[in-house]
């Protein structure tokens, strides 16, 4: 099981076409801060019907889009 699986399940249950989450919201879902490894794991989101869109370092948000 991936350390990011709780986030992927959250997105799958969300069922929205797109979802913009702040780093803080992601931390609340996962129980830890996202780090550079997120870039490696982001491809797993496709198994749950989403892809990672824009990652904004300035706004501290991540956009997820339904595929």
Kinemage of the C-alpha trace (Angstrom):
@kinemage 1
@onewidth
@group {chain A} dominant
@subgroup {mainchain}
@vectorlist {calphas} color= white
{ca unk a 1} P 0.000 0.000 0.000
{ca unk a 2} L 1.276 3.433 -0.941
{ca unk a 3} L 1.719 6.062 1.740
{ca unk a 4} L -0.501 8.301 -0.414
{ca unk a 5} L -3.368 5.824 -0.718
{ca unk a 6} L -5.589 7.684 1.802
{ca unk a 7} L -5.390 10.730 -0.487
{ca unk a 8} L -6.239 8.705 -3.586
{ca unk a 9} L -9.218 7.119 -1.817
{ca unk a 10} L -10.381 10.567 -0.688
{ca unk a 11} L -10.337 11.770 -4.298
{ca unk a 12} L -12.172 8.692 -5.537
{ca unk a 13} L -14.912 9.168 -2.935
{ca unk a 14} L -15.092 12.893 -3.763
{ca unk a 15} L -16.428 12.188 -7.283
{ca unk a 16} L -15.941 15.768 -8.489
{ca unk a 17} L -14.543 16.608 -11.932
{ca unk a 18} L -11.740 18.557 -10.298
{ca unk a 19} L -10.571 19.115 -6.779
{ca unk a 20} L -8.146 21.736 -5.494
{ca unk a 21} L -6.620 20.876 -2.140
{ca unk a 22} L -4.276 22.958 -0.034
{ca unk a 23} L -1.127 21.411 1.391
{ca unk a 24} L -2.803 21.697 4.811
{ca unk a 25} L -5.893 19.774 3.640
{ca unk a 26} L -3.664 17.076 2.186
{ca unk a 27} L -1.764 16.907 5.482
{ca unk a 28} L -5.077 16.436 7.321
{ca unk a 29} L -6.026 13.573 4.996
{ca unk a 30} L -2.633 11.852 5.118
{ca unk a 31} L -1.404 12.708 8.588
{ca unk a 32} L 1.883 14.064 7.224
{ca unk a 33} L 3.164 16.841 4.963
{ca unk a 34} L 3.654 16.082 1.291
{ca unk a 35} L 7.268 16.199 0.207
{ca unk a 36} L 9.317 15.780 -2.954
{ca unk a 37} L 8.419 12.067 -3.105
{ca unk a 38} L 4.877 13.153 -4.027
{ca unk a 39} L 6.160 13.738 -7.555
{ca unk a 40} L 7.085 10.055 -7.778
{ca unk a 41} L 3.829 8.789 -6.298
{ca unk a 42} L 1.456 11.105 -8.180
{ca unk a 43} L 1.131 8.610 -11.034
{ca unk a 44} L -0.770 6.303 -8.651
{ca unk a 45} L -3.717 8.701 -8.680
{ca unk a 46} L -4.643 7.463 -12.162
{ca unk a 47} L -5.609 4.091 -10.661
{ca unk a 48} L -8.284 5.992 -8.716
{ca unk a 49} L -9.573 7.985 -11.686
{ca unk a 50} L -7.650 11.224 -11.150
{ca unk a 51} L -4.504 12.862 -12.403
{ca unk a 52} L -2.427 15.474 -10.676
{ca unk a 53} L -2.765 18.813 -12.414
{ca unk a 54} L -1.080 22.013 -11.338
{ca unk a 55} L 1.030 22.016 -8.207
{ca unk a 56} L 1.321 25.593 -6.969
{ca unk a 57} L 4.220 26.228 -4.631
{ca unk a 58} L 3.107 29.856 -4.255
{ca unk a 59} L -0.513 29.082 -3.310
{ca unk a 60} L 0.461 25.803 -1.617
{ca unk a 61} L -2.233 23.889 -3.488
{ca unk a 62} L -2.519 20.831 -5.692
{ca unk a 63} L -5.158 20.500 -8.421
{ca unk a 64} L -6.541 17.051 -9.176
{ca unk a 65} L -8.583 16.374 -12.330
{ca unk a 66} L -10.876 13.450 -13.027
{ca unk a 67} L -9.825 11.388 -16.036
